[in-house]
């Protein structure tokens, strides 16, 4: 993913226990682990890796990276081709 240096592109990292393997529906929304919001994809990916590796023993536990900058400014995201 190419990002302009110094440009803040927010990313959210969160996770939780899924109802089914391969799905995206969480067992209990009250138990979601909101890891944090990061200023760039590299920082978010690093946080995601740490949480994913720490929960490797639970097959139903999944962590995700959400590109908040694309949700906040969808027209600009479309202009960047994703």
C-alpha positions, 0 to 999 in steps of 0.5 A: 500500500503506498502512502504519502509520507507524513499523511495521517491515514487512520487505521483501527485494530480490533478483534474478538471471538467469532461465532463460526470459523471463517465468519465475521460475526462476533460471539459477544460484542461486549467482549470486543478487544479495541486495540487502538487507532493508528496513524498509518497502516504499518503501525496498525499491522504491527499491532495486529500481528502482536494481538493475532500471535498472542491469541493463536491458541484460540481458533475462533479469535480474530483481529482485523485492521479497518482502514478508517481513512477510507470511511472518513473520506471515500472520494479520496480513497477512490482516487487512490485506487483503494 
